[in-house]
Amino acid sequence: MKDIINKLYSAFSKILPLRSIENQANHLEYFPVIGFLSDNKKSGLEQMLKININHVEYFEQALTHRSYLVILGQEQQYNSNERLEFLGDALLSMFITDFLFNTNPGYNEGDLTKIRSRLVNKNSLSYCGYHLGLENFIMLSFSAEKALRHGSDSIIADTMEAIIAAIYLDSDFETSRNFVIDTLVPILLDSNLIEDTNYKSLLLEKVQSFGMDSPRYKVIDENGPDHLKEFHIGVYLGENLLGAGKGKNKKTAEQEAAKNAIDLNLFINIEEK
């Protein structure tokens, strides 16, 4: 499978100017330097991603949310990360497909498709982004930053895809593949996201099976500065606390609260009363 992919890549590179060395200078003209990645921030980003950055231009665009273009005031000169997101999405899907095909020889197409969908969706990508600390590097407007702090999966997931594309453009095919397989995949496997872990949905099904009202989620506490906020959320049935969870955003904390509620099975005792 790897040989096939490498051959396809070689064939495509001959007809597409995207990664040819002689066109790289012309390619860079579409990635003007913005200037927010200082030497210190560049070093921090390299350590976080475990890569070497050759051209900051790619990564500055990858970290630029469309809302930040208004703040720059030069929308015509700079671009958001949306084009890089498009490329990164395709690369990610190919790398994960290759990985699953080679590590799960006994799985059929349906099994592989289900697992891949869990590994490349916005929830999984945002989990990777928060795990790495990517949210500390994204350039946003005030309103978009507020949405990110309150658990917007799409902003950080889209940026994660753009980062994959930036690594690919800045280095090569193999480096971007290694980043996905060696850095992102272990995070996903450790998080059990490969399993069906929509605990909020599972808890809702269990509670409704007893004929009870839907559980509700409530913020118990918030700690830390805005850029490093941690949410403590409880899930309640009536006035009864079923479980609680913590996370860097509300969605993560709610999922953990629902998981703890399922593990504790307190709603069964409530039903019996």
N, C-alpha and C positions, 0 to 999 in steps of 0.2 A: 504493500500500500504506500509506504514512504517513497519507494522508487517511482511509483506512478505519479505521485504528487509532485516530486522533484522534477520529473520529466515534463509534466504539464506546466509547472512554473517556468522552466527554461524555455518552453515553446512560447508561452504568453509573453515573456520578457523580450522576445525577439520582435514581436509585433506591437507591443505597447511601450511607449517611451517612459513609463512611470519610474522605473528603477535603473535605467541605463545610465552609466557613469557620465557619458558625454552630455546628457540632458539634465544632470542634477543641478547645474548652475542656473539653467533656465527655470527649472522646477522651483527652486528656492525663491524666485521672484514673487511667487504667489504666497509666500510666507514671510511678510515683513516683520522685523523685530519690533515688539511692542515695548519691552523694557522692564516688565515686572518681575522677570526671573533673574534676580541678582545672583552673584556668584554663590552667596550663602544659600539662597533658596534653590539654586540649581544643584548644589551639593546635597542638600537635604532631599531633593526629589530623586537624585541618583541613588542615594542610600535606601530610600523607601522602595524604589522600583528594582534595585539591585542591577542597575545598568550603567553604562557610560553614555553621556549625552554629547554628541558632536556638534549639533546645530540646535540652539535653543529655540529657533524660530518655529520648528515643528511642535515643540512642547508648549510654547506660549499659546499657539493657536488651539492646541488640544485642550488647554485649560481655560479657554475663553468662552464663556457662555454667551449666547446671543444677547442677553440683557445687558452685558457689560459694554457692548458696542456703543450704546447710547451714552454711557459715562465717558468713553473715549472721545465721543463727539466727532469721530471720523469713520462713519460706517462704510464709506466707499473705499477707504484705504485698507481696512482690516476685515478679517473674516472670523466668524464664530467657528466652533468645533464641529459644526453639523456635517460638513463634507468629510472630515476625518472620521466622524462617527459612522458614516456610511461605509467607508473602507474597512474600519475596524470590526464592524459587525460581520462582514463577509470573511475576514481573516479568522476571527474568533470561531465562527461556525465550522470552518474548514479544519482548524487545529483541534477542536474538541471532537469533531467527527473522526478524524484520524486517530486520536487518542483512544476513544471508546471502541473503535473497530479493532484496534490492535490489542487492547487489554481485556476485551470481553469476547473471545472467539465463540463462546457457546450461546451468545444472545442473538435473537433474530432481529429483523428490521424494526418491528414494532417496539421491542424492548429498548433498542438503541435510540430510537426516535424519542421515546418518553424520557429517557435519562438525559439526552442532549437538551431537550426543552427545559428541563429543570436546571441545567448547568449554565445555559446562556440567556436565561430570562432576566428581566430588570431587577427582580428581587435578588438573584444570585450575584449579579454584577455590582449592585449597590452594596451588598454585603462585603464583597471583596474590596470595594472602594473605601468603605468605612473601616474595615479591618486594617488596611494599609495606612489610612490617614489622609486619603486623597482630598477630602473635603477642605483641608487646610490650604490647598494650593489653587482651588478653582476661583476664577475671577467672575464676580456676579454683581448685579444691581442689588440694592438694599432689599427689595421685595423678593427677588429670587433667592437671596441668602437666607431670608426668613423662612421661605418655603423649604429650603434645604435643611435648616435647623429643625424643622417640624416634620422631617421624615419624607421628603420628596425623593422617591426612588429614581425617578427618571433623570434628574439632573446629574447625579453621581454615576448612574449606570451609563448614560450617554458619554460622560467624560471618560469613563473606564474604556469604552470602545475606542474613543478618539486617541487615548494614550497608546493602545495597541497599534493603531495606525501610525502614530508618531514614531514609535520604536521601529516599525517596519521601514518607514521612509528614511529615518535617520541612520539606521544600521543595515539590516538585511532580513530576508525571509526567515532564516534560521534563528536569529536573535529574537525576533518577535514571537516565533513559535516557542522558543525556550522560555520566554517570559510567561506565556500562557500556561505551558505544561509544568514548569518548575516553580512558578510563584503563585499563579491563580488557582490551578487545579488542587494543590494541597490544601489551600484555604477552604475551597468548596467541599472537599472530601471530609475535612475535619469538622465542618459545620453541619454535616448530615443533610445538606441541601439536595443531595442526590436522591434522598428519600422524599416521600410525599409528606411534607411537614407544614402544611397550612393548618396550624393548630387552632386558629380562630374558627375556621370552618369545621374542623373535627369536633371542637367543643360545642359549637352551635348545634350540630347534628345530635350529639349525645344528650344535650339538655332538652332539645325538642322531642327526643324519643321518649322522655319522661313526661311530656305534655306541659313543660314549663315555659315561661316567657324567655325571650332572648337575653343572654348575658349582656351587661354593659361595662364599658371600660372607663376608668377614671384615673387622672393623674394624681398620684399620692404626693410626689415631691419632685423637684427639679434641682439639680446641683451642677456647679461649675459655670465658667464663663460661657458666653453665647457660642463661641466657636468650638467649645469642648463640652457641650451640655450633655448631662446624663439624666434620662427620664426614669422615674420609678412609678409604674402603673399597676393598678389592681383591677381584677375582673370580678364583677359582683353579680349575684343573683338576688334581686331584691336588695336587702340590706346586708346580705351575707357575702363576705369576702371569700372567693373560691381559690384565688391564687394571685401572685404578684410577680412582676418581672422588671428587669432593668435593661436599658439599652441606650445607644447614642442617638436614637430617634424613636418617635412614638410607636411606629409600626413594629420595630424590633422588640421593644419592651412589651407591647401588646401580645405578640406571638409567644414570648417567653412566659407571660402571665397565663395565657391560655394553656400552654404546655404544662405548667405547674398545676393548674387546675385539673387537667386531665389525669396527671400522675397522682394527685391527692384524692381524686374521686369524691370530693366533699359534697358535690351536688347530689350524690346518691343518698347521703345522710340527710340532706335537707328535704329530699323528696319523701324519704321514709317518715319524717316527722309530720 
